[in-house]
Amino acid sequence: MDKIRVAVVDDDGLIRDGLGAILETHDDMEFVGAAADGAAGVELCRRNAPDVVLMDVRMPVADGVAATARIKAELPHIKVIILTTFDDSDYIRGAIEAGAEGYILKSSAADAIVESVRAVHRGTTVLQTEIARRLAGVLRDPSGGGSDPGAGATPGGIATLGLAPREMEVLTLIAEGLSNKEIAGRLNLSDGTVRNYVSDMLVKLDVRDRTQLAILYYRSV
């Protein structure tokens, strides 16, 4: 089984070293390098071709949002997990627009970070519960500006999305930051059934991923 190749981009040396040490303790992961700013992070990705990047947002030279946008434009197969704090609302908005696949708090436990890497590598978008809740305030702020991820949202309330009752239940739990497995347990469904609901909603609502589903939910409630 191939290992998940992971890079870390953060201007804090202790965090770079700490995350690197954590990743190296897992047999299914390979720590392939670290960078101290966004520009260096892009070069690292070009050179070492990681599968997943753990990306800080507030960095010199180029921040994590700019670096993510460049990586997704040049190397779209690389998955990016944004490491954020509660004070990074504007960065969260920008990272969503840039196409990052994961959004987790820097204060997360080591096991949670590792599981997020695995989930994103499998193709799941990771939206930590606390970040999902923070999104509600960010996306309801009309002064935020920027482009409109999840632009398929229709003014007039959640009912205008045209979803079936069970789809609405799944969407609500996605907006709370639950994984497919957690949703399946909460609704007494199989993981495959939840995946099917998610896939159907992505097509029906014309959005890219589960993060945009959450955005759509918050803009409609």
SULGIJO-V779356 format. One record per helix or strand. SS is the DSSP state (A for helix, B for strand). FROM is the first residue (numbers start at 1). LEN is the number of residues. If there is no record, write none. Layout:
ss:SS from:FROM len:LEN
ss:SS from:FROM len:LEN
This chain:
ss:B from:4 len:6
ss:A from:13 len:12
ss:B from:29 len:7
ss:A from:38 len:11
ss:B from:52 len:5
ss:A from:64 len:11
ss:B from:79 len:6
ss:A from:89 len:10
ss:B from:102 len:4
ss:A from:110 len:13
ss:B from:126 len:2
ss:A from:129 len:11
ss:A from:158 len:4
ss:A from:165 len:11
ss:A from:180 len:8
ss:A from:191 len:15
ss:A from:210 len:11
